[in-house]
Amino acid sequence: MSDAVQQTIALVQQQIAELEADLIEKKRMVNSLRSLIKQEPIYTDEQLVTTKASGTLQPDAYYGQPLASAVRMVLERRKANGAGPTTANEIYDSLLEGGYKFNTSNDEHAKRGLYAALSKNTATFHKLPNGLYGLLEWYPGAREPKPAKAPKAAGGTQPQLRIDDISEDEFDFAAREQEANNAAK
């Protein structure tokens, strides 16, 4: 199956999960309002949880995706399931669970690449004061960081790179170099 079809399926599944989360929220509201007027809840506890299908992460959900896209998918999935922002370590664990393949076998080096991706892509990701990460679009009141000034090249200005333009290899270059040096010893 083509990547475009897989991405479309993942997007539609994400939308389904968001709709289910909205529905559950409304059911809880109805139960709360009924309790205010001393009436029994209409919806049972079983009706107030997401279906198993929407909560199950496919083992290949993030396989073959660019790092920034996979992280975005992790965060959107969490939001749809009512979980919201999370730590970099939880994002890392979710990526592995969803089949994401890091370009290093060393967990610490892979995490360092993830931290770099989260830190450098401030147009997409936002670090909260408590250290959790979410999507910038979730926080319309958050101040957007000032764009970094690129050094001028001899013939003009150097183009700005987006996080999707940079490979994970470039994030993890120093870590792989150190790994090679340690192996040579």
N, C-alpha and C positions, 0 to 999 in steps of 0.2 A: 504494500500500500504506500502511496506517495506521502512525503512529509507534509504536504499541504493538506491532504485529507486527514492525516493524523492530528495535525494542529487544529483543524476545524472540529474534529470530534472532541478533542480536549476542551476547546472553547465552549462547545455546546454543553458538554458535561459540566463545565464550570458554571454556566448559566443556569442549568438545572439545579445544581447545588445551591446557588444563590436564591433561586425562587423557592426552593424547599426551606431554606433558612428563614426567608421572609414569611412564609406561610406558618412556620412554627412560632415565630415571634408574634404573629397576629393571634394564633390560638392561645398562646400564653396570656396575651392582653385580654382576650375574652374571658378566660378563666379568672384573671385578676379582677376584672370589672364585676364579674358575677360574685366573687367573694366579698367585694365591697358592699353589695346589696344583700349579703347573707344567703346567697344561693350556691348550690353545689356546682363544681366545675363541669363543663360539658366535655372537655377533652381529657382523655386519660394520659398517664405518664408515657405510655407506649406511643401515643400520637404526638408527643412533644419531643421526639428525637428524630434525627435524620434517618432516612432509609439506609440500610447497610450498603446498597450499591453506590450511593453518593459519598459514603464515608470511606470506601475502600480505595486505596491507592494502587493503581496498576503498577506492576513491577518495571514497566518500560515507559512510564509516563514522562520522564525527563531524558530518556536515552536519546543521544544524538542532538540534543538542543544546545544552543549557545548558553554559556553560563548565566548571563544576565536574563535571558528569556526563561530559563529554568527557575531561577530565583523568583522572578516575577510570578510564574505559575504557582510556586510554593506559597508565596504570600497571598495571592488571590484565592487559592484553595482554602487557606486558613481563614481568611476573611469570610468566605462563603459558608464555612462551617462554624462561624461565630467565635473563632479563636483570636483573630487580629494579629498584631505585631508579635515578633518573637526574637529570640537570640540568634546570633550567627551560628552557634553550635546546633540549635534545633533546625535551622535552615539546612545546614550541612547534613544532618541525619536524614532529613526528609529527601534531600537530593539523592543520597545513597539508596534509600528505600525505593525511590522512584526510578532507579537504574541509571542515574547520571554517572558518567565515566570521567573522572578527573585524569589529567595527564601526568599524574605522579602516583606512585604506590605509597608514598609517605603521607599519612593523615595530617600531620602538622603542616606540611608544605601545601597540601590541598586546601586546608583551612586558611592558610595565609593568602592564597590566591582568592578565596571567597571573600575574606576581609577586604582585600584590595578592590575587588569588584564592587562591594557594597559601599566602600568609602569613596571611590572615584566616580561612581555613577550617581551623583547627587541630583541629577535631573529626573531620575526614576526612583531611587531609594532614599529613605529618610531615617536617620538615626535619632531616636527620641532621647530626651535627657536621661531617661532611666537605662539607656543602653540597648533597648530593643529596636528592631528594624521593622519598618513598614514601607508602604509605597507613598511617595510624596503626594500623590493625588488624594490620599485619604486625609490629608492635613492641609486644607486650603488656607488656613491661617498661619501656617508655618512660614517662616522667612526662607526664601530661596537663597542659597549661598551665592556669593558674588562669583562671577565667572573668572577663572584663572587667566591671567594675561599670558599669552604665548610670546616667547621671544621672537623678535623679528629676524627673518632670514635676510640674506644679502639682497635679494631682489624684491622684498616685500614682507608680507606677514605669513606666518606658518599656519596652515589650516588646523582648526580644532579637531581632535579625535573624539569620537563617541565611544562609549564603553563596548558597544557591539562591534566596533571596528578593531578592537584590540583582542588578540587571542589570549586564552588562558595561559599559553606557553609564555607570553611576554610578562604576564603577572608573576609567574612562578620561575622566571629565568634564574634569579639569584639562588632560589631554593634548589633547583636542579643542579646548578653549578656546584653548590656546596655538597649535595648528595654524591656527585661524581668525584669530587675531591676526597670525600670520606671513603668511598669505595676503592680509590686508588691507594689509600694508606695501608 
